């Protein structure tokens, strides 16, 4: 393993730590808080809106920086989405994601970060999520599992 590969692993690890801490500090690991934000008909909790606005601001700053750089520090090129097509697969996937997020109060990032809390429901959700991802790849072709193996 060369120096650049080690630095990539360290950068990925540190990014994950910062992301997980941000999720924990913002309350995104608490499914009740997420459902409180999504349920506008009852006791709506707008605090998650500020978290989302902050995330959009940080992402906008990051994308502005990417546009000024010729290449990333630890890679030969940026890996950005290559298409902007909004098709049926994107819409169906987005709907499934939103329905699951609303029902359970977890999405992939917070679910994986919540595993550190040792909650059985989060472990079950994460296992089901990973099984669903693997099943999708088996049914619909080359995806995450083939890229990382």
C-alpha angles and dihedrals in degrees: 000000000000129000095264092052091050090049090050090053092048091047091049091048093048091046089053091049092051091045093049093047090050091052092048095047093047094052094244090130089066109084091197090060091050092049088047089058094046095046102077093165096069132024097344116202108204095184093097088060089067090050090052092046090051091050091051091050093051090047091050091052090048092050090048088054092047091053090056095049125081093209138350120269096246104031140050094241144003116265102218128159110282098204137047096192115135104208138163093271091055093047094047092046091049091050092050090049093049094046092049092046091051095046099045104022093229134098126187100277098048091040093057092043089050091058086081088066091062096228112161093215091056091048090051092048092049093048091049090047093051091046090051091050091050092047091051091052091049092049100040106032138241112023144126098323094053093046095053098041 
